[in-house]
Amino acid sequence: MGKAKKRILHKTNSNLYMTRESAVSKVSDIIKRSIIKEQNTVSSLITLFGLSAEELSEAGVPYENLVALSSIMQ
């Protein structure tokens, strides 16, 4: 990564930066709470990070919810 790109990434708001682990925890938290308003967030995070059913099941997502999300996951 070049110097300019590093500077831009460090200048950005830290709220916008998300790691794969934080995406998995956010998705599992939304699914566990059954927040209907944030279903678009769930599908976009799953497709953006390419999350698998195994990762989400390790995070504690129930099997029934994983089956319901199977069309989104690879």
PyRosetta script that sets phi, psi and omega in degrees:
from pyrosetta import init, pose_from_sequence

init()
pose = pose_from_sequence("MGKAKKRILHKTNSNLYMTRESAVSKVSDIIKRSIIKEQNTVSSLITLFGLSAEELSEAGVPYENLVALSSIMQ")
pose.set_psi(1, 136.1)
pose.set_omega(1, -178.4)
pose.set_phi(2, -76.5)
pose.set_psi(2, 167.0)
pose.set_omega(2, -178.4)
pose.set_phi(3, -62.8)
pose.set_psi(3, -41.4)
pose.set_omega(3, -177.8)
pose.set_phi(4, -64.5)
pose.set_psi(4, -42.0)
pose.set_omega(4, -179.7)
pose.set_phi(5, -65.7)
pose.set_psi(5, -37.6)
pose.set_omega(5, 177.0)
pose.set_phi(6, -62.8)
pose.set_psi(6, -42.4)
pose.set_omega(6, -179.9)
pose.set_phi(7, -63.9)
pose.set_psi(7, -42.8)
pose.set_omega(7, -179.9)
pose.set_phi(8, -62.7)
pose.set_psi(8, -42.3)
pose.set_omega(8, 179.9)
pose.set_phi(9, -66.2)
pose.set_psi(9, -35.5)
pose.set_omega(9, 179.1)
pose.set_phi(10, -74.3)
pose.set_psi(10, -26.5)
pose.set_omega(10, 179.8)
pose.set_phi(11, -79.9)
pose.set_psi(11, -21.4)
pose.set_omega(11, -176.5)
pose.set_phi(12, -68.5)
pose.set_psi(12, 162.9)
pose.set_omega(12, 179.8)
pose.set_phi(13, -67.3)
pose.set_psi(13, 132.3)
pose.set_omega(13, -177.6)
pose.set_phi(14, -68.1)
pose.set_psi(14, -18.4)
pose.set_omega(14, 177.7)
pose.set_phi(15, -69.6)
pose.set_psi(15, -24.7)
pose.set_omega(15, -178.8)
pose.set_phi(16, -83.4)
pose.set_psi(16, -18.8)
pose.set_omega(16, -178.4)
pose.set_phi(17, -82.1)
pose.set_psi(17, 126.8)
pose.set_omega(17, -177.8)
pose.set_phi(18, -136.6)
pose.set_psi(18, 131.2)
pose.set_omega(18, 176.2)
pose.set_phi(19, -90.3)
pose.set_psi(19, 170.3)
pose.set_omega(19, 179.4)
pose.set_phi(20, -63.8)
pose.set_psi(20, -40.1)
pose.set_omega(20, -179.9)
pose.set_phi(21, -64.6)
pose.set_psi(21, -41.0)
pose.set_omega(21, 179.6)
pose.set_phi(22, -70.1)
pose.set_psi(22, -30.6)
pose.set_omega(22, 176.4)
pose.set_phi(23, -67.4)
pose.set_psi(23, -41.8)
pose.set_omega(23, 178.5)
pose.set_phi(24, -63.1)
pose.set_psi(24, -44.0)
pose.set_omega(24, -179.1)
pose.set_phi(25, -67.3)
pose.set_psi(25, -36.7)
pose.set_omega(25, 178.8)
pose.set_phi(26, -67.4)
pose.set_psi(26, -42.8)
pose.set_omega(26, 178.8)
pose.set_phi(27, -63.1)
pose.set_psi(27, -45.9)
pose.set_omega(27, -179.0)
pose.set_phi(28, -65.3)
pose.set_psi(28, -36.0)
pose.set_omega(28, 178.4)
pose.set_phi(29, -65.9)
pose.set_psi(29, -42.7)
pose.set_omega(29, 179.7)
pose.set_phi(30, -65.4)
pose.set_psi(30, -41.6)
pose.set_omega(30, -179.2)
pose.set_phi(31, -68.0)
pose.set_psi(31, -41.3)
pose.set_omega(31, -179.9)
pose.set_phi(32, -63.9)
pose.set_psi(32, -36.4)
pose.set_omega(32, -179.4)
pose.set_phi(33, -82.4)
pose.set_psi(33, -10.9)
pose.set_omega(33, -179.2)
pose.set_phi(34, 56.5)
pose.set_psi(34, 49.7)
pose.set_omega(34, 179.2)
pose.set_phi(35, -83.9)
pose.set_psi(35, 107.8)
pose.set_omega(35, -175.7)
pose.set_phi(36, -71.5)
pose.set_psi(36, -31.7)
pose.set_omega(36, -177.7)
pose.set_phi(37, -63.1)
pose.set_psi(37, -27.6)
pose.set_omega(37, -173.8)
pose.set_phi(38, -105.1)
pose.set_psi(38, 25.1)
pose.set_omega(38, 178.4)
pose.set_phi(39, -67.6)
pose.set_psi(39, -31.0)
pose.set_omega(39, 175.8)
pose.set_phi(40, -66.0)
pose.set_psi(40, -36.0)
pose.set_omega(40, 177.3)
pose.set_phi(41, -64.3)
pose.set_psi(41, -41.4)
pose.set_omega(41, 180.0)
pose.set_phi(42, -61.7)
pose.set_psi(42, -50.4)
pose.set_omega(42, -177.6)
pose.set_phi(43, -65.8)
pose.set_psi(43, -36.6)
pose.set_omega(43, 179.6)
pose.set_phi(44, -70.4)
pose.set_psi(44, -37.5)
pose.set_omega(44, 177.9)
pose.set_phi(45, -69.1)
pose.set_psi(45, -37.3)
pose.set_omega(45, 178.7)
pose.set_phi(46, -64.7)
pose.set_psi(46, -44.1)
pose.set_omega(46, -179.3)
pose.set_phi(47, -74.7)
pose.set_psi(47, -35.0)
pose.set_omega(47, -179.5)
pose.set_phi(48, -65.1)
pose.set_psi(48, -46.4)
pose.set_omega(48, -178.0)
pose.set_phi(49, -92.8)
pose.set_psi(49, -7.5)
pose.set_omega(49, -178.5)
pose.set_phi(50, 63.6)
pose.set_psi(50, 44.3)
pose.set_omega(50, -177.1)
pose.set_phi(51, -68.3)
pose.set_psi(51, 142.6)
pose.set_omega(51, 179.8)
pose.set_phi(52, -103.6)
pose.set_psi(52, 165.2)
pose.set_omega(52, 179.2)
pose.set_phi(53, -64.9)
pose.set_psi(53, -33.2)
pose.set_omega(53, 179.6)
pose.set_phi(54, -63.3)
pose.set_psi(54, -43.7)
pose.set_omega(54, 179.2)
pose.set_phi(55, -62.9)
pose.set_psi(55, -42.4)
pose.set_omega(55, -178.6)
pose.set_phi(56, -71.1)
pose.set_psi(56, -34.3)
pose.set_omega(56, 178.2)
pose.set_phi(57, -69.8)
pose.set_psi(57, -33.5)
pose.set_omega(57, 175.2)
pose.set_phi(58, -67.3)
pose.set_psi(58, -26.9)
pose.set_omega(58, 178.0)
pose.set_phi(59, -80.9)
pose.set_psi(59, -9.0)
pose.set_omega(59, 175.5)
pose.set_phi(60, 106.1)
pose.set_psi(60, 14.8)
pose.set_omega(60, 178.2)
pose.set_phi(61, -76.9)
pose.set_psi(61, 130.9)
pose.set_omega(61, -179.4)
pose.set_phi(62, -63.1)
pose.set_psi(62, 153.2)
pose.set_omega(62, -177.0)
pose.set_phi(63, -60.3)
pose.set_psi(63, -39.0)
pose.set_omega(63, -179.0)
pose.set_phi(64, -60.8)
pose.set_psi(64, -38.5)
pose.set_omega(64, 178.6)
pose.set_phi(65, -71.2)
pose.set_psi(65, -35.1)
pose.set_omega(65, 177.5)
pose.set_phi(66, -65.3)
pose.set_psi(66, -38.5)
pose.set_omega(66, 177.3)
pose.set_phi(67, -64.8)
pose.set_psi(67, -39.0)
pose.set_omega(67, 179.1)
pose.set_phi(68, -66.7)
pose.set_psi(68, -30.7)
pose.set_omega(68, -179.9)
pose.set_phi(69, -92.3)
pose.set_psi(69, 4.2)
pose.set_omega(69, -174.4)
pose.set_phi(70, -62.0)
pose.set_psi(70, -27.7)
pose.set_omega(70, 179.6)
pose.set_phi(71, -70.6)
pose.set_psi(71, -25.2)
pose.set_omega(71, 179.9)
pose.set_phi(72, -83.6)
pose.set_psi(72, -38.2)
pose.set_omega(72, -175.3)
pose.set_phi(73, -80.9)
pose.set_psi(73, 157.1)
pose.set_omega(73, -179.0)
pose.set_phi(74, -82.1)
pose.dump_pdb("model.pdb")
